[in-house]
Structure formats: C-alpha cells, structure tokens
Amino acid sequence: MDDDAPDELFAELKTRHIGGWGVVQIAAGTGLAVYAMWVVILQPGFRKVPLRLQVPYVPASKAQVNHVMTLLRGRKGGLVDLGSGDGRIVLEAHQQGFIPAVGYELNPWLVRLARFHAWRADHHEKVSYRREDLWKVDLTECKNITVFLAPSVLSLLQQKLQAELPDDALVVAGRFPFPDWTPCRVEGHGVDRAWAYNMQAQRQNTPVTDSKLNNELTQEKGST
Ligand SMILES: C[S@@+](CC[C@H](N)C(=O)[O-])C[C@H]1O[C@@H](n2cnc3c(N)ncnc32)[C@H](O)[C@@H]1O
C-alpha cells in the first residue's frame, strides 16, 4: 500500500473545485439525511400530536438534573417526569428515593433507551417508562412532577397541571419557567436553571377552570 496515498488524496480534494452542482448534491444529501433521521428516530409516536405541541428531544444537562433534585429534596412519594427522554431524571429520582418513579415519553426509541439505561444501572424493575402522550395522562394522583419542555407548550401545560394536580403537589421545571406562575424556589443559572412551584399557591393566584383547559386542548387538536 502506498503511504503517500491519503496525503495525495487530501491535497487533490483541497485543490478540487466543487462547483454549483456539487454544492446542490451536498445540500440535497444533507437534507435527506436530516429528514431520514427525523422520520425514523425523532418523529415516531408524534403523528397524532398537534404540530404546535411537538417538543424535540434535548437531554437535561448534569447540572440541570442536580438542580431539579435539589428542589425536590425533602419531598416523598412518587415522581412523574412528563416527556422523559432517555430517562435520566426518572432514574436519578428513583435513586433519591422517589417511589414509584415514572416517565411518560412518546418516542419509542427514547423509551427503549431509557429502559436500557435503567437495566444497565440495575434499576429496571424499579422505574417505569411508559410510551404515552403526556397530554392524555391523568395527573390527579401525582405529588412530584418534573418537566423540561419547550416554552411554546408551557402555558397549556400550566393549565392542565393546575386543573388536575392535588394542592400539595410540587412541580419542578427545567431550563424554561412556566409563564404565569411564581416559583417558590429557583436553583442554578442560565440553561441549567430549574424552578419549583407549589401547586396550592399557583391555584390561589391564577384560577383555571376545567372547561377553559378543555376548550384550548380541543382547539389545538382541531388546528392540525
Ligand atoms: C426537552 S426533552 C426532555 C427529556 C428529559 N425529560 C430530560 O430532562 O432529559 C422533551 C421530551 O419530551 C418528549 N415529548 C414531547 N411531547 C410529548 C408528549 N406529548 N408526550 C410524551 N412525551 C413528549 C420528547 O420526545 C422529548 O423526549
């Protein structure tokens, strides 16, 4: 084998003019690859969710997870992560003593990945990852809820939580705060920040009726 071959190839590539057609081919290839990744890996499970409510997967940073857990310190019982991604918050919550720790996630690949992480940590029988639409989950029994979703859906989620959660529930939001609620505590800075909300306090400040929430959810479904 000729040792100079890679160097020569590299030199030739550097001097070669790609041209307009080459640029079009590269752009088309990249676009196709991104589209294929979206359809095969990111899109499954979201077909029935209105476009405006679709939230992409971005994992919480280690610092964000720590801040969420700090805000939950002293709390007991179960925990639910709405849009659980690869399951990191649920797994950490279980390790901090929250039982049961449950994640709701629509993307089946992420549900599998979360289960794999739980199995690798030897906690697969203790945590639960369910492939369900968070907008359809009944939250009336939940006491500890974590969310890391896009700002565009937080106003609607705020209304669902306010309509369903018990008064003694604590909601912890990562990266983006709820638009109309006042946090009882805040941890961290920048993109790793987390906000804790006491449910009873929110309910006293911003009353929401079931019918208002139902109207908004119906409108969202009708708009697709
Ligand atoms: C920003 S990621 C956060 C992942 C994880 N909670 C974390 O903190 O690392 C949001 C997740 O919510 C999921 N998601 C978005 N809409 C959903 C829905 N309607 N039902 C269930 N999961 C949803 C996405 O697939 C994505 O994995």
The ligand as a MOL file (V3000), in Angstrom:
LIG
                    3D

  0  0  0     0  0            999 V3000
M  V30 BEGIN CTAB
M  V30 COUNTS 27 29 0 0 0
M  V30 BEGIN ATOM
M  V30 1 C -36.5450 18.5250 26.0970 0
M  V30 2 S -36.7740 16.7760 26.1600 0 CHG=1
M  V30 3 C -36.5150 16.4440 27.8850 0
M  V30 4 C -36.1170 14.9960 28.1730 0
M  V30 5 C -35.9280 14.6440 29.6570 0
M  V30 6 N -37.0900 14.9840 30.4610 0
M  V30 7 C -34.7080 15.3030 30.2250 0
M  V30 8 O -34.8820 16.2090 31.0580 0
M  V30 9 O -33.5880 14.9270 29.8510 0 CHG=-1
M  V30 10 C -38.5560 16.6720 25.9640 0
M  V30 11 C -39.0710 15.2730 25.7560 0
M  V30 12 O -40.4790 15.2910 25.7710 0
M  V30 13 C -40.9540 14.3340 24.8450 0
M  V30 14 N -42.3070 14.7100 24.4860 0
M  V30 15 C -42.7080 15.7830 23.7800 0
M  V30 16 N -44.0430 15.8130 23.6470 0
M  V30 17 C -44.5150 14.7130 24.2910 0
M  V30 18 C -45.8290 14.1910 24.5010 0
M  V30 19 N -46.9140 14.7920 24.0030 0
M  V30 20 N -45.9560 13.0690 25.2330 0
M  V30 21 C -44.8570 12.4390 25.7270 0
M  V30 22 N -43.5950 12.8740 25.5450 0
M  V30 23 C -43.4130 14.0010 24.8350 0
M  V30 24 C -39.9500 14.4490 23.6920 0
M  V30 25 O -39.9510 13.2810 22.8910 0
M  V30 26 C -38.6480 14.6470 24.4410 0
M  V30 27 O -38.0140 13.4350 24.6880 0
M  V30 END ATOM
M  V30 BEGIN BOND
M  V30 1 1 1 2
M  V30 2 1 2 3
M  V30 3 1 2 10
M  V30 4 1 3 4
M  V30 5 1 4 5
M  V30 6 1 5 6
M  V30 7 1 5 7
M  V30 8 2 7 8
M  V30 9 1 7 9
M  V30 10 1 10 11
M  V30 11 1 11 12
M  V30 12 1 11 26
M  V30 13 1 12 13
M  V30 14 1 13 14
M  V30 15 1 13 24
M  V30 16 1 14 15
M  V30 17 1 14 23
M  V30 18 2 15 16
M  V30 19 1 16 17
M  V30 20 1 17 18
M  V30 21 2 17 23
M  V30 22 1 18 19
M  V30 23 2 18 20
M  V30 24 1 20 21
M  V30 25 2 21 22
M  V30 26 1 22 23
M  V30 27 1 24 25
M  V30 28 1 24 26
M  V30 29 1 26 27
M  V30 END BOND
M  V30 END CTAB
M  END
